[in-house]
Amino acid sequence: SNEEITDTNFATIENYLSSGTAKGVTLYGNILYALRTGGIIFIDELENHFNHAIVRTFIEYFVNNRINKNNATIIFSTHYSELLDDFERGDEI
């Protein structure tokens, strides 16, 4: 069917797309909302269903002051500690 999907609800989107794609679409919408409103987003195991480049891009949105103009915050867990090596962190010595 060529039906347009206009709902951002994960349960609705999952009827049309794979779980990984549905999670990506939903997460991207939530990230954009946090960036627009200066909100906080919590993500458990950010790397699930996403490749390294996508995860890095999501984090970069919050690190880049030109994108994150409202000081939104991302708090996430990950099992890929090497992901943290990609970014300057205040907890490093």
N, C-alpha and C positions, 0 to 999 in steps of 0.2 A: 504494500500500500504506500501511497505517496503522502500520507497524512503527516502534517507538520506537528512536531512535538513542541508544545509551548510551556509545559509544566516542568518545574525544576525539582519536584519531589522525587526522591530517589526511588521509592516504590513504583511510581508511575513510569519513570524513565527505564527502570530495569525490565519492564515488559517489552521494550523495544530494542534495548542494547545489551551487550554483555555486561556482566557485573563490574568489570574493570573500567569499561568505558563509562558506564553509568556513574560509578564512583568519581571518575575524573571530571565529568560534567558537573556533578553536584558540588564537588570540592572546589572547582574553579569558580562557580557561582558564589559560594560561601567566601572564598578568598577575595573576590572582587567586592563583595559587600563589606567585608572587614576593612579593606583598603579605602573604600569610599567613606566609611563612617568612623574610621580610626578605632575599630573594634579589636577584640582579641579572638583568635581562632585557635582551638585546641585540636590536634590531630594525633591520633594514636597510630604508630607504625606508618609514618608518612610514605615509606617506600613500597608498601603493599600495593600491588597492581600497577606500579609506575616504574618506568626505567629511570636511570640516574639523571639523565638530562632533564626530564620533566620535573623531578623532585628538586633539582638544582634551580630550575626556573621559578618554581613556586617560592622557594626560599629567597631567591634574588629579588622578587617583587617586594619583600618586606625589608630587605637590606638596602635597596636602592632608594635614596631619598627623593629622587625625581619621580619615582613611581609611588612610593609610600609617603605622600605629602601630609597625611593625617596621623602619622605615627602609630599605625596599626601594629599589632604584635602577633607573631606566630609562636605557638608553643607546641612542640611535637616530640614524640618519641621515635627512635629508630634503632634498628639492630645493625646498621651500617655505620660504624664509627668513622670510616674513611670519608663519609659524606661531610662530616664536620671539618675535615681538613681543607675543604674548598672555601671556607669563609673565615674572615678574621673574627676572633671571638675575644670577649673581654675577660674570659676566665683562663686564658693561656698565660704561662709564665715564660 
